[in-house]
Structure formats: structure tokens, C-alpha cells
């Protein structure tokens, strides 16, 4: 890469000043680097148009940007922050500063790829270069392929190939860090202070982010990682139980890049490398590999953003009309009559977070108990989840719908009652989000409609008034689902 007099470094979903591929390469290749973040109105406008002016993600990003600017200033630079269409703002800044090149990290979502291609084309027309780097994953696109040079569609062989590739280099190359501080003298002088627009100026309001004790930015990610590493040994067992502190809670930080995926994978890999019996680290590393897997799938099969990965599954006839709307709204509101499902949806609505085990439970319930199109649920999660990522969210929903790559068989249907009894046996999670049911016994808190009348009376619960009766009977819904999915077998045979 030739040396540049001046370059522009565009921060996007990589809001940190350490182990940052684009920043590392920009600083090494340039005499002066200007840093920019754009609150892209092409992304924000649809949120505001749907009335979502209270969005935890925007507040998380805003606070992370404030911290990023502070850290850059301590290194001798600073952050230029713009509010407008990114396509326009990046080109305008490139012209304003007379830069030779724009540096960024890859974004794998279809709309982002189109945006970046348009910006790269416009820069080239202006005799400026575009350089983008892998930063959000360990392996991308075509880096892990089958022996036939085809993308994997099943996770386990993909994971095995992933691990073999890392092991061949002893982790040193693929998990290496990209240092920043040693090249910080190349940062352009900081812009004037106070140039970051407020949430209100962006059109958004403060949320309950701080009440939820979600600390944004690099410092928030570092605190969570330190806490998680002290209990990673138990991760393999603890991660399935929503009432206990078993997960890392780092997903939102991975989503916005306030922590490095290479650092996380390196820590997990080294822990496992030093102790082959470190099952917690092994399971956690596997989860990080799933993340790479879904990004790879999205790259090779962009149609999954709208349609089933397996085309045959688009023949399924989902519930429609007013009845479907009513069922879906009850699911959204946590009024299905199944306590674990309802508690999970209330957790999502109140906090923007949902435990991974519960994501599978509520998705299976919506699709295979209520007969609702998986895309409805996928879109609801896209609106509500703090850590929403198109690749992982789509992958999870298509897994539950049996329409995705390496998904569960269509005849595997989660039983919301047995899931509740197994993973929240004492009803601790249910009681947290459905306090009206708190007085029910551990036996009947999973199935209030089966509780004796005297127990309901003692708890002050009148079903249908204080808590809904089940929308459907699971056993009957299961039979209907098998009939609904029979079209998949029919289409496949034809």
C-alpha cells in the first residue's frame, strides 16, 4: 500500500481505539489521519418514522462515541462527528480535507455493501482510494471452504475447518492484534470540542439504558469481560439457565465493536489450548464461531434476508388475517398464557435483551405453536434487540423455523412447558418478570391453567383476568404444525 499524505478513517461498527484493523492500516500508511463517525440518517430515519425515538441502541452508540472521542483526544487526535446520509458526508469530508484515501472495516449486510460500493466508486471518480479490512469476524466470506471449494452449509464441519485453520498457525496469525497506540502520532489534530450532536439533536430520547446497568463503550465491554473470565469455566452448563448469571452479556459490545472479536477468540482459544478440559472456554469459542458462520452464510446467500435459505420452505402457508395479527400481538406483549414465553418477551420489551435459550423457545412457539411466519418474529427482534445483527438474528430465526442452514428438523418442536420445567425449574426467572404468578408453587408456575382452584385463589389469580389462558394447546398446535410443514416433504418429492 503506497504512503498517503492524508487519509480519512471511518468508524462504524468498530467503536474502539485498540486492536482495530482499519485504524492500524490507516495510521501505518498515512502521514495524517482524520477520524470520523457518521450518524447515518439513512439508518436513523426509518427508526424515527416508525416512532422509535427511544432506542437503546442509539443511546448506546452515542455514549460509546463520546468515550471514543475522549480516548482519541488522549492519543492526540479526536473524532469528527456528522449527522446526515453517510454517502454524502464521507465524500464531503474526503473533499474538505483533501484526503488520498478512506479507510474502514468491512460491513457484511447487503445494504451496507451496496453503500460502500457506491462510496468507493465515487471516491475513485475523484481520484481517491477506498481501503476496507476484515475486523468484525475471524474468518470471512471465502476463507473457510469445503474441499470442493464451496461454502459450508452445516456448522460442525465448518467449525472443524475453522479450528484446523487457526491451529495450523497456532492462533498467532488469525487471532493477532492490530496495535494502534504505537502509530498514534499520525492522528490529525482534534476538532473543536462539543462537535458531537446530542441525542435530542439526533431526534432521540434517553432510555432506561443506565437503569438496566448497561455500560456502553470500551470501558463497559472491559468490565463485562473481566467479570465473565472469572466464571467462564461454568459457561458450558450455566449458559442455558436464564435465572442465573451464566452468559458473557458481551453481544451488544460485539455488535458495535467496543470490544475486539480477535481478543475474545484469542482468550478462549488460549484457555482451551492450555487446558483441553476447559469445557466452558470450548463452548464459548464455539458460540463465537457460530457468529462467523452466520456472516459467511449471509455473504454467500444474501437472499436469506427476505426468503428461506431452503427454497422449499417458502411454500409453507402461514396463518394470516386478523386472527394471525391477534396471535402475534399477544406474543409480542407477553400474553400467550405460557409463563416462560411471556417472561422472555417481557424481558425483551423491558430491557432489549433476551437470553439465548429463551430466544429459541419464543421463536419456536411463535412459528410452530402459533403458525406465524418466522419473518414477523425476526423483524420484531430487529426492532427490540440491543444486539441486533442481521446475520445472527436471521440465522437464529431460520434455525427455529427449520428453513435455514443446519437448522433443527421441522418435526423438532420445543415444548414450552418442558423447557420451562427444565431451564427455570424453580420459576425464579418467571417470577422476576411475572410477579403476579410469584405465589404459585414451583410445580404450577409453569402451567397456571393446571393449578388447583384453591392455589389460584390463594395467589389472587383469576385466569383470563390477571393472567391469560393459553392461546393454544401445545399438543394440538404440534399436530397442526406437522400438517403445515408436510408441504415441505411434498415439494421436495416433486
QUIDA-V399278 format. One line per field, one symbol per residue. ss: DSSP state (H for helix, E for strand, - for the rest). phi: phi as a letter, one per 30 degrees, with the letter a starting at -180 (. if undefined). psi: psi as a letter, one per 20 degrees, with the letter a starting at -180 (. if undefined). A space follows every 50 residues. Layout:
BEGIN
ss->???
phi->???
psi->???
END
This chain:
BEGIN
ss->---EEEEEEEE---------HHHHHHHHHEEEEEEEEEEEHHHHHHHHH- -----HHHHHHHHHHHHHHHHHHH----EEEEEE-HHHHHHHHHHHH--- EEEEE----HHHHHHHHHHHHHHHH---EEEEE-----------E----- E---HHHHHHHHHHHHHH------------HHHHHHE-----------HH HH--------------HHHHHHHHHHHHH--HHHHHHH------------ HHHHHH----HHHHHHHHHHHHHH----HHHHHHHHHHHHHHHHHHHHHH -HHHH-----HHHHH-----HHHHHHHHHHHHH-----HHHHHHHHHHHH H----HHHHHHHHHHHHHH----HHHHHHHHHHH-----HHHHHHHHHHH H--------------HHHHHHHH----HHHHHH-HHH----------HHH --HHHHHHH---E---E------HHHHHHHHHHHHHHHHHHHH-
phi->.ddcdbbcccdbcbdabbhbdddeddddcbdbbccbbcddddcdeedddc icdcbedddddedddddddddddddjclcdcbbldeeddddddedecidd accacebcdeddddeddddddddddciccbbbbdbcbdbbhcdbbddcic ddbbdeddddddddddddchidddcdccdcedcdddddeddedicddded ddjccdccedddiccdidddddddddddddbdeceecdddcddcdccdic eddddcidbcddddddddddddddbdcddddddddddddedeeddddddd bedddbbddceeddddcddbiddddddddddedibdicedddddddeddd bibbededdddddddddccciceedddedddddcddcebedddddddddd diccdhddedddbecdddddddcbedidddddcbedcedddedcddbedc deeddddddiccdjcdaddedbcedddddddddddedddddddd
psi->pqqqgprpoopellmrkqlogggghghhiqhppppqppnohhhhghghhj jminohhghggghhgggggghhhhijcrpppqoaphhggghghgggilqh qpqrqqpiqghhhgghggggghghhjkqqppqqphirgprdjhorrhjkq qqjpgghggghghhgghhjkihghjqqnqghijiiipqqqrqqjjoqrgh hijrrqakghhikoorrhhgghggggghhijhhighghiioiirnirhki hhhhgjkiqphggghgggghghhhoijmhghggghhhhhhggghhgghgh miiihhrqgohhiiiporqrahgggggghgggilliiogggghghhgghh ijqpqgghghghghgggihikqphhghghghhhhphkppgghgggghhgh ijiapkrqqhioopohghgghgilgijggghgimhhjhiqrhgihhmhii qqghggghikpopighpqqphrpgghhgghghggihhghghgh.
END
